[in-house]
């Protein structure tokens, strides 16, 4: 939900005491909290800010006095409060929780939902749509990892206990290290917390049942990781083939060599040591060939530890166990097998390519489309007789190009092109054309005109109109001559400069909105007042020389450059 920056994030504003009390009461009732706990989770000095997600879904975020996002809502007018991980770290048992292997956490942070194979522990009686937190699985009877994600259940908890169940378990809304989290102080997760006796017994009962049914321990090995990685790939060219365990082991070994030769550069080696599960999910899995099957991978190795220890025996890396956790301390990029390895197109390469394609599509979607401004002319008064007698439509509105076309047809049909210089038209040879474009006082002196002069003369005798088309709006067709937006820098009171903007109304811009946007963009005071003269328009005044900022803003609103006239600074 927040894997991309928040859009349209408004400035945060303090919440009134009455609104804070109402919000606190709603949270206390919704989550069955004691009033004292409510004061801690909904503190004094709460701020609120409106935002939109990258999918244009509106929401409101509530920030603590220190700037940490504590709660948020999604949807127009929604009152369903969702706690952030900052709030869950204060009260980890605020929501029912599911645990997942540590290697799955980076996948969730990357924007994926939690899949059923990735659930290790879960409480009974969960319903689809219920709000839950996701924690990292640790091997302890009464302690649980800190909440690192929050979301809605995709299925009932009964489905999670079914053998060979697949699909999504939780629709993830927010995670540690996403862009919502980054609004706060960005601290590291706290230490594991002690479960209450009832919660611990519920979780233990579920885990014991799984172990009895399956007679296996759910470890962060290939099955779980593959299920999550499958859903994050935008496309996968893999053919449907059956692989033996030995084939899978070979693929993983090649992926390790690929990572060491391409990804694990000297700068990234400095990130070592790191947990073996993190090394596996960050470097090995993305380095598998792009043609790797999307089926769960079962290698000939019993676990991830066995696989890495096999690589250590070959001299490819060095391992060390610290506090019961296997760590990768170093790799050997100069190893003969690494040097001899021939790089191939990997899943990471495909993912990067698809990501770039997605970014291009997003940029294309959000790119501002320029307004289509078209000047038109309609036969009127003196020109009306010319169009009627020449057999042209007198009710139509013509573009400049259309006027040129019909005038070329007229002079060609009547052989009015000058024989000595074809750029000139013998206007005097045609009484209708001469009386139309020449001044009424002495038309006889106007014998020859160049083609461009003739078109300009004829358009001057016609009635001016204009049409403006904008994406998502009905076209606007109005009588009169459209003029460019005027952006003028004026010096007042000695050396004090101001920038004056007028004539923006035809381009779908409103004075108040324009003033507010320029106030923020230029970091200057603005004012709105009626424009002088007979015009009914408004003018916006911005303090300082703001030609560049104003023209850039007008361009961002789709106003074509040719319809902005600047004076007193900057380019015209």
C-alpha positions as CSV (number, residue, x, y, z in Angstrom):
1,X,0.0,0.0,0.0
2,X,2.8,2.4,0.9
3,X,5.7,0.9,-1.2
4,X,5.7,4.2,-3.2
5,X,5.8,7.8,-1.7
6,X,2.5,9.3,-0.6
7,X,0.9,11.6,-3.1
8,X,-0.9,14.9,-2.3
9,X,0.3,14.8,1.3
10,X,-1.1,17.9,2.9
11,X,0.5,19.9,5.7
12,X,-0.3,18.3,9.1
13,X,-2.6,20.3,11.3
14,X,-3.2,19.9,15.1
15,X,-6.2,17.9,16.1
16,X,-8.7,19.8,18.3
17,X,-9.1,18.5,21.8
18,X,-12.7,17.5,21.2
19,X,-11.7,15.6,18.0
20,X,-8.9,13.9,19.8
21,X,-11.2,12.8,22.7
22,X,-13.7,11.5,20.2
23,X,-11.0,9.6,18.3
24,X,-9.6,8.1,21.5
25,X,-13.1,6.9,22.6
26,X,-13.6,5.3,19.2
27,X,-10.3,3.5,19.4
28,X,-10.9,2.4,23.0
29,X,-14.2,0.9,21.9
30,X,-13.0,-0.7,18.7
31,X,-10.0,-2.4,20.3
32,X,-11.4,-3.0,23.8
33,X,-8.7,-0.9,25.6
34,X,-8.4,0.5,29.0
35,X,-8.7,4.3,29.2
36,X,-5.1,4.6,30.4
37,X,-3.8,2.7,27.4
38,X,-6.0,4.9,25.1
39,X,-4.2,7.9,26.4
40,X,-0.8,6.4,25.5
41,X,-1.9,5.3,22.0
42,X,-3.8,8.6,21.3
43,X,-1.6,11.2,23.0
44,X,-2.1,14.9,23.4
45,X,-0.7,17.0,20.6
46,X,-2.0,14.6,17.9
47,X,-1.7,15.9,14.3
48,X,-3.6,14.9,11.2
49,X,-2.8,15.0,7.5
50,X,-4.6,14.0,4.4
51,X,-2.8,11.9,1.7
52,X,-3.3,9.7,-1.4
53,X,-1.6,6.4,-2.0
54,X,0.1,5.7,-5.3
55,X,-3.2,4.1,-6.4
56,X,-5.0,7.4,-5.7
57,X,-6.8,6.0,-2.7
58,X,-7.4,8.8,-0.2
59,X,-6.6,8.5,3.5
60,X,-5.8,10.4,6.7
61,X,-2.7,9.8,8.9
62,X,-2.6,10.7,12.5
63,X,0.9,11.7,13.8
64,X,2.2,11.8,17.4
65,X,3.8,14.9,18.9
66,X,7.2,13.5,17.8
67,X,6.1,13.1,14.2
68,X,5.6,9.3,14.2
69,X,2.5,8.1,12.3
70,X,0.4,6.3,14.9
71,X,-2.9,5.6,13.1
72,X,-4.3,5.9,9.6
73,X,-7.5,5.4,7.7
74,X,-8.1,4.5,4.0
75,X,-11.1,5.5,1.9
76,X,-13.3,8.6,1.7
77,X,-14.9,9.3,5.0
78,X,-13.6,6.0,6.6
79,X,-13.6,5.8,10.4
80,X,-11.9,2.4,10.5
81,X,-8.7,3.2,12.4
82,X,-5.6,1.1,11.5
83,X,-2.6,1.1,13.8
84,X,0.9,1.6,12.4
85,X,3.9,-0.5,13.5
86,X,4.9,2.4,15.8
87,X,1.6,1.9,17.7
88,X,2.0,-1.9,17.6
89,X,5.5,-1.6,19.1
90,X,3.9,0.3,22.1
91,X,1.2,-2.4,22.5
92,X,2.2,-5.6,20.5
93,X,-1.0,-7.5,21.5
94,X,-3.3,-4.8,20.2
95,X,-4.1,-7.1,17.2
96,X,-4.2,-10.8,16.7
97,X,-0.9,-11.8,15.1
98,X,0.5,-14.3,12.6
99,X,4.2,-15.2,12.5
100,X,6.3,-15.8,9.4
101,X,10.0,-16.8,8.8
102,X,12.5,-13.9,8.9
103,X,13.4,-14.5,5.2
104,X,9.8,-13.6,4.2
105,X,9.9,-10.1,6.0
106,X,12.0,-8.4,3.2
107,X,9.4,-9.7,0.6
108,X,6.6,-8.1,2.6
109,X,8.5,-4.9,3.0
110,X,8.9,-4.9,-0.8
111,X,5.1,-4.7,-1.3
112,X,4.0,-8.4,-1.4
113,X,1.1,-9.8,0.5
114,X,1.6,-12.7,3.0
115,X,1.0,-16.1,1.4
116,X,-0.5,-19.1,3.2
117,X,2.7,-21.2,3.0
118,X,4.5,-18.4,4.8
119,X,2.3,-18.6,7.9
120,X,4.0,-20.4,10.8
121,X,1.8,-19.5,13.7
122,X,-1.7,-18.1,13.9
123,X,-4.5,-17.9,16.5
124,X,-7.8,-19.7,16.0
125,X,-11.1,-18.2,14.9
126,X,-9.7,-15.5,12.6
127,X,-12.2,-14.2,10.0
128,X,-11.6,-13.0,6.5
129,X,-11.3,-9.2,6.6
130,X,-10.1,-9.1,10.2
131,X,-7.3,-6.7,11.0
132,X,-4.1,-8.6,12.1
133,X,-0.4,-7.9,12.6
134,X,2.5,-9.9,11.2
135,X,5.5,-10.8,13.3
136,X,8.9,-12.5,12.7
137,X,9.0,-16.1,13.8
138,X,11.5,-16.8,16.6
139,X,12.2,-20.1,18.2
140,X,10.9,-19.5,21.7
141,X,8.0,-20.9,23.7
142,X,6.7,-17.6,25.2
143,X,8.3,-14.8,23.3
144,X,7.4,-13.4,19.9
145,X,9.1,-11.1,17.4
146,X,7.9,-7.4,17.2
147,X,5.1,-6.6,14.8
148,X,6.5,-5.7,11.4
149,X,3.4,-5.4,9.2
150,X,-0.4,-4.9,9.5
151,X,-3.1,-6.0,7.1
152,X,-6.5,-7.7,6.6
153,X,-7.0,-11.4,6.6
154,X,-7.6,-12.7,3.1
155,X,-9.1,-16.1,4.3
156,X,-10.5,-17.6,7.5
157,X,-8.0,-19.1,9.9
158,X,-9.4,-22.6,9.1
159,X,-7.9,-22.4,5.6
160,X,-4.5,-21.8,7.1
161,X,-4.6,-25.2,8.8
162,X,-5.6,-27.1,5.7
163,X,-3.0,-29.4,4.1
164,X,-1.4,-28.0,0.9
165,X,-3.3,-24.7,1.2
166,X,-2.2,-22.0,-1.2
167,X,-3.0,-18.4,-2.0
168,X,-2.9,-15.2,0.0
169,X,-3.3,-15.2,3.8
170,X,-3.1,-11.5,4.5
171,X,-3.6,-8.4,2.4
172,X,-0.8,-6.3,3.7
173,X,-1.6,-2.6,4.2
174,X,1.5,-1.2,5.9
175,X,5.0,-2.5,6.9
176,X,8.1,-1.6,8.7
177,X,10.4,0.5,6.4
178,X,7.7,1.5,3.9
179,X,7.0,5.1,3.0
180,X,4.4,5.6,5.8
181,X,6.9,4.3,8.3
182,X,9.6,6.6,6.9
183,X,7.5,9.6,8.0
184,X,8.5,8.8,11.6
185,X,11.9,8.5,13.3
186,X,12.7,5.3,11.4
187,X,13.9,3.4,14.4
188,X,14.8,-0.3,14.5
189,X,12.3,-2.9,15.7
190,X,12.3,-3.5,19.5
191,X,13.3,-6.7,21.1
192,X,10.9,-9.7,21.2
193,X,8.1,-9.4,23.7
194,X,6.6,-11.8,26.2
195,X,3.2,-13.2,25.2
196,X,0.4,-13.5,27.7
197,X,-0.3,-17.0,28.9
198,X,-3.5,-17.3,26.9
199,X,-2.0,-16.1,23.7
200,X,1.0,-18.3,24.1
201,X,-1.1,-21.4,24.7
202,X,-3.2,-20.6,21.6
203,X,-0.2,-20.1,19.4
204,X,1.5,-23.2,20.8
205,X,-1.6,-25.3,20.2
206,X,-1.7,-24.2,16.6
207,X,2.0,-24.9,16.1
208,X,1.8,-28.3,17.8
209,X,-1.1,-29.3,15.6
210,X,0.8,-28.3,12.4
211,X,3.8,-30.3,13.5
212,X,1.7,-33.3,14.3
213,X,-0.1,-33.2,11.0
214,X,2.9,-32.5,8.8
215,X,5.7,-34.1,10.9
216,X,7.9,-31.3,9.6
217,X,9.3,-28.0,11.1
218,X,8.4,-24.9,9.2
219,X,11.7,-23.4,8.4
220,X,12.5,-20.4,6.1
221,X,13.5,-22.6,3.2
222,X,12.8,-22.6,-0.4
223,X,9.0,-23.5,-0.3
224,X,8.0,-20.5,1.7
225,X,10.2,-18.1,-0.1
226,X,9.2,-19.2,-3.6
227,X,5.5,-18.8,-2.8
228,X,6.2,-15.1,-2.0
229,X,8.6,-14.4,-4.8
230,X,6.1,-15.8,-7.4
231,X,3.6,-13.1,-6.6
232,X,6.1,-10.3,-6.9
233,X,7.3,-11.1,-10.4
234,X,5.4,-9.1,-13.0
235,X,5.9,-11.8,-15.6
236,X,7.7,-15.1,-15.7
237,X,8.8,-16.7,-18.9
238,X,9.4,-20.0,-17.1
239,X,8.2,-23.1,-18.9
240,X,6.2,-25.8,-17.1
241,X,8.7,-28.5,-16.4
242,X,9.4,-31.0,-13.7
243,X,12.8,-30.7,-12.0
244,X,14.5,-33.3,-9.7
245,X,16.0,-32.3,-6.4
246,X,19.4,-32.5,-7.9
247,X,18.3,-30.1,-10.7
248,X,17.1,-27.6,-8.1
249,X,20.4,-27.9,-6.1
250,X,22.3,-27.1,-9.4
251,X,20.1,-24.0,-10.0
252,X,20.7,-22.7,-6.5
253,X,24.4,-23.3,-6.8
254,X,24.5,-21.4,-10.1
255,X,22.5,-18.6,-8.5
256,X,25.1,-18.3,-5.8
257,X,27.9,-18.0,-8.4
258,X,25.8,-15.5,-10.4
259,X,25.3,-13.4,-7.3
260,X,29.0,-13.5,-6.4
261,X,30.0,-12.5,-9.9
262,X,27.4,-9.8,-10.6
263,X,25.6,-8.5,-7.5
264,X,28.1,-8.9,-4.7
265,X,30.5,-6.1,-5.7
266,X,33.1,-4.8,-3.3
267,X,30.6,-2.2,-2.0
268,X,28.0,-4.8,-1.3
269,X,30.5,-7.2,0.3
270,X,30.9,-4.5,3.0
271,X,27.3,-5.4,4.1
272,X,28.5,-8.7,5.4
273,X,28.2,-10.3,7.9
274,X,24.5,-10.9,7.6
275,X,22.0,-13.6,8.6
276,X,22.0,-16.6,6.3
277,X,18.3,-16.2,5.6
278,X,18.7,-12.6,4.6
279,X,21.7,-13.5,2.3
280,X,19.6,-16.2,0.7
281,X,16.6,-14.0,0.0
282,X,18.6,-10.9,-1.0
283,X,21.2,-12.5,-3.2
284,X,20.7,-16.1,-4.1
285,X,17.0,-16.3,-4.9
286,X,16.9,-13.2,-7.2
287,X,20.0,-14.6,-9.0
288,X,18.2,-17.7,-10.3
289,X,17.8,-18.0,-14.1
290,X,14.9,-16.1,-15.6
291,X,13.7,-19.5,-16.9
292,X,13.4,-21.0,-13.4
293,X,10.1,-22.7,-12.8
294,X,7.6,-21.0,-10.6
295,X,6.9,-24.2,-8.7
296,X,8.1,-24.5,-5.1
297,X,11.7,-25.6,-5.1
298,X,12.8,-28.8,-3.2
299,X,16.5,-29.3,-3.3
300,X,18.6,-32.2,-2.2
301,X,19.7,-30.3,0.8
302,X,17.8,-30.7,4.0
303,X,17.7,-27.0,4.8
304,X,19.3,-23.7,4.0
305,X,22.0,-24.3,6.5
306,X,23.0,-27.6,4.8
307,X,23.1,-25.8,1.4
308,X,25.4,-23.0,2.6
309,X,27.7,-25.3,4.5
310,X,28.1,-27.2,1.3
311,X,29.2,-24.0,-0.4
312,X,31.5,-23.3,2.5
313,X,33.3,-26.6,2.0
314,X,33.9,-25.5,-1.6
315,X,35.6,-22.3,-0.4
316,X,32.9,-20.0,-1.8
317,X,32.0,-18.4,1.5
318,X,32.6,-18.5,5.3
319,X,29.9,-19.1,7.9
320,X,29.7,-18.6,11.6
321,X,26.9,-19.3,14.1
322,X,26.2,-16.5,16.6
323,X,23.6,-17.0,19.3
324,X,22.0,-19.9,17.4
325,X,21.7,-17.9,14.2
326,X,23.8,-18.8,11.1
327,X,25.6,-15.8,9.7
328,X,27.4,-15.4,6.3
329,X,30.7,-13.6,7.2
330,X,32.4,-13.4,3.8
331,X,32.4,-14.5,0.2
332,X,35.2,-15.4,-2.3
333,X,34.5,-13.6,-5.6
334,X,37.9,-14.6,-6.8
335,X,37.2,-18.3,-6.5
336,X,37.9,-20.3,-9.6
337,X,34.3,-21.4,-10.0
338,X,33.1,-17.8,-9.7
339,X,35.6,-16.6,-12.3
340,X,34.6,-19.3,-14.7
341,X,30.9,-18.7,-14.3
342,X,29.2,-17.2,-17.3
343,X,26.5,-14.7,-16.3
344,X,22.9,-15.2,-17.6
345,X,19.6,-13.4,-17.5
346,X,18.4,-13.7,-13.9
347,X,15.1,-13.2,-12.2
348,X,16.5,-10.0,-10.7
349,X,17.3,-8.7,-14.2
350,X,13.7,-9.5,-15.3
351,X,12.3,-7.8,-12.2
352,X,14.4,-4.7,-12.8
353,X,13.3,-4.5,-16.4
354,X,9.7,-4.9,-15.5
355,X,10.1,-2.3,-12.7
356,X,11.6,0.2,-15.2
357,X,8.7,-0.6,-17.6
358,X,6.2,0.0,-14.8
359,X,7.9,3.3,-14.0
360,X,7.7,4.4,-17.6
361,X,4.0,3.5,-17.7
362,X,3.4,5.4,-14.5
363,X,5.2,8.4,-15.8
364,X,3.2,8.2,-19.0
365,X,0.0,8.0,-16.9
366,X,0.8,10.9,-14.8
367,X,2.3,13.1,-17.5
368,X,0.4,16.3,-18.0
369,X,-1.4,16.5,-21.3
370,X,-1.1,19.9,-22.9
371,X,-4.4,21.8,-23.5
372,X,-5.4,21.9,-27.1
373,X,-6.0,25.6,-28.0
374,X,-7.5,26.2,-31.4
375,X,-8.2,29.6,-32.9
376,X,-11.2,29.8,-35.2
377,X,-12.9,32.3,-37.5
378,X,-16.5,32.5,-38.6
379,X,-17.8,34.4,-41.6
380,X,-19.2,37.8,-40.4
381,X,-20.5,41.0,-41.9
382,X,-18.2,41.9,-44.8
383,X,-16.8,38.4,-45.2
384,X,-20.2,36.8,-45.1
385,X,-21.0,37.8,-48.7
386,X,-17.7,36.4,-49.9
387,X,-18.3,33.0,-48.4
388,X,-21.9,32.9,-49.6
389,X,-21.1,33.9,-53.2
390,X,-18.1,31.7,-53.4
391,X,-20.2,28.7,-52.3
392,X,-18.6,28.1,-48.9
393,X,-20.4,27.2,-45.7
394,X,-21.3,30.5,-44.0
395,X,-22.1,28.9,-40.6
396,X,-18.9,27.0,-40.1
397,X,-16.0,28.0,-37.9
398,X,-12.7,27.7,-39.8
399,X,-9.1,27.2,-38.6
400,X,-6.3,29.2,-40.1
401,X,-5.3,26.2,-42.3
402,X,-8.8,25.7,-43.5
403,X,-9.0,29.4,-44.5
404,X,-5.8,29.0,-46.4
405,X,-7.1,25.9,-48.2
406,X,-10.4,27.4,-49.3
407,X,-8.7,30.7,-50.4
408,X,-6.2,28.7,-52.5
409,X,-9.1,26.9,-54.1
410,X,-10.8,30.2,-54.8
411,X,-7.9,31.9,-56.5
412,X,-6.9,28.7,-58.4
413,X,-10.4,28.2,-59.8
414,X,-10.6,31.8,-61.0
415,X,-6.9,31.9,-62.2
416,X,-6.0,34.8,-59.9
417,X,-2.3,33.7,-59.4
418,X,0.1,36.2,-60.7
419,X,1.8,34.8,-63.8
420,X,5.2,36.6,-63.1
421,X,5.3,35.8,-59.3
422,X,3.1,33.0,-58.0
423,X,3.5,34.2,-54.4
424,X,1.2,37.1,-55.4
425,X,-2.5,37.1,-56.1
426,X,-4.2,39.4,-58.6
427,X,-6.8,40.7,-56.2
428,X,-7.9,43.5,-58.6
429,X,-9.0,40.9,-61.1
430,X,-11.8,39.7,-58.9
431,X,-14.3,42.3,-57.6
432,X,-15.8,40.1,-54.9
433,X,-12.4,39.3,-53.4
434,X,-11.2,42.9,-53.7
435,X,-14.2,44.5,-52.0
436,X,-14.0,41.8,-49.2
437,X,-10.4,42.3,-48.2
438,X,-9.7,45.9,-49.2
439,X,-10.7,49.0,-47.3
440,X,-13.9,50.5,-48.4
441,X,-12.5,54.0,-49.0
442,X,-10.2,53.1,-51.9
443,X,-10.2,49.4,-53.0
444,X,-9.0,50.2,-56.5
445,X,-5.4,50.9,-55.3
446,X,-5.1,47.4,-53.9
447,X,-4.2,45.3,-56.9
448,X,-1.8,42.6,-55.6
449,X,-1.4,40.8,-52.3
450,X,0.9,38.0,-51.2
451,X,-0.9,34.8,-50.1
452,X,-0.2,35.2,-46.4
453,X,-1.3,38.9,-46.5
454,X,-4.5,37.7,-48.2
455,X,-5.3,35.1,-45.5
456,X,-4.6,37.6,-42.7
457,X,-6.8,40.2,-44.4
458,X,-9.7,37.7,-44.8
459,X,-9.4,36.4,-41.2
460,X,-9.5,40.1,-40.0
461,X,-12.9,40.4,-41.7
462,X,-14.2,37.4,-39.9
463,X,-15.5,36.9,-36.3
464,X,-12.9,35.4,-33.9
465,X,-13.7,32.3,-31.9
466,X,-11.6,29.8,-29.9
467,X,-11.9,26.2,-28.7
468,X,-10.0,24.7,-25.8
469,X,-9.9,20.9,-25.2
470,X,-8.6,19.4,-21.9
471,X,-8.4,15.7,-21.0
472,X,-11.3,14.8,-18.8
473,X,-13.3,18.0,-19.6
474,X,-15.9,18.9,-22.2
475,X,-14.4,21.2,-24.9
476,X,-15.0,24.9,-24.4
477,X,-16.1,26.9,-27.5
478,X,-16.3,30.7,-27.0
479,X,-16.6,33.8,-29.2
480,X,-13.8,36.3,-29.1
481,X,-10.1,36.4,-29.5
482,X,-8.1,34.4,-27.0
483,X,-4.9,36.0,-25.7
484,X,-1.9,34.5,-24.0
485,X,-1.6,34.5,-20.2
486,X,0.3,37.6,-19.2
487,X,3.1,37.1,-16.6
488,X,4.7,40.5,-16.0
489,X,7.3,41.6,-13.4
490,X,6.7,45.1,-12.2
491,X,9.0,47.3,-10.0
492,X,7.0,49.1,-7.3
493,X,8.1,51.3,-4.4
494,X,11.7,51.7,-5.5
495,X,13.3,48.3,-6.0
496,X,10.4,46.1,-4.8
497,X,9.4,43.6,-7.5
498,X,6.1,41.9,-7.9
499,X,4.9,39.4,-10.5
500,X,1.4,40.0,-12.0
501,X,-0.6,37.2,-13.7
502,X,-3.7,37.9,-15.8
503,X,-5.7,36.3,-18.5
504,X,-5.6,32.8,-17.1
505,X,-9.4,32.1,-16.8
506,X,-9.8,30.6,-20.3
507,X,-7.2,28.0,-19.5
508,X,-9.3,26.3,-16.7
509,X,-7.4,28.1,-14.0
510,X,-9.1,29.8,-11.0
511,X,-7.6,32.9,-9.3
512,X,-7.9,31.6,-5.7
513,X,-6.4,28.2,-6.6
514,X,-3.7,29.7,-8.6
515,X,-2.7,32.1,-5.8
516,X,-2.6,29.2,-3.2
517,X,-0.4,27.0,-5.5
518,X,2.0,29.9,-6.3
519,X,2.2,30.9,-2.6
520,X,3.5,27.4,-1.8
521,X,5.7,27.0,-4.9
522,X,7.3,30.5,-4.7
523,X,7.4,30.7,-0.9
524,X,6.0,34.2,-1.3
525,X,2.8,36.1,-0.3
526,X,0.1,36.3,-3.0
527,X,-3.1,38.3,-3.4
528,X,-6.1,38.2,-5.7
529,X,-8.0,41.3,-7.0
530,X,-10.2,42.2,-10.0
531,X,-8.2,43.1,-13.1
532,X,-8.4,46.7,-14.1
533,X,-10.4,47.8,-17.2
534,X,-13.6,46.5,-18.7
535,X,-12.5,42.9,-18.4
536,X,-14.3,40.8,-15.8
537,X,-11.2,38.7,-15.1
538,X,-9.1,38.6,-12.0
539,X,-5.4,39.1,-11.5
540,X,-3.0,37.3,-9.1
541,X,0.0,39.1,-7.6
542,X,3.0,37.3,-6.3
543,X,5.8,39.1,-4.3
544,X,9.2,39.0,-6.0
545,X,10.5,38.1,-9.5
546,X,8.8,34.8,-10.0
547,X,8.8,34.4,-13.8
548,X,10.5,31.0,-13.8
549,X,8.3,29.5,-11.1
550,X,5.0,30.8,-12.6
551,X,5.8,29.6,-16.1
552,X,6.8,26.2,-14.8
553,X,3.6,25.9,-12.8
554,X,1.5,26.9,-15.8
555,X,3.3,24.3,-17.9
556,X,2.5,21.7,-15.2
557,X,-1.2,22.6,-15.6
558,X,-1.0,21.9,-19.4
559,X,-0.8,25.5,-20.6
560,X,1.2,25.4,-23.9
561,X,4.3,27.6,-23.9
562,X,3.1,29.7,-26.8
563,X,0.1,30.8,-24.7
564,X,2.2,32.3,-22.0
565,X,3.7,35.8,-22.5
566,X,6.3,37.0,-20.1
567,X,7.7,40.5,-19.6
568,X,10.3,42.0,-17.3
569,X,12.4,38.9,-16.7
570,X,13.0,35.3,-18.0
571,X,12.4,34.1,-21.5
572,X,9.4,35.2,-23.5
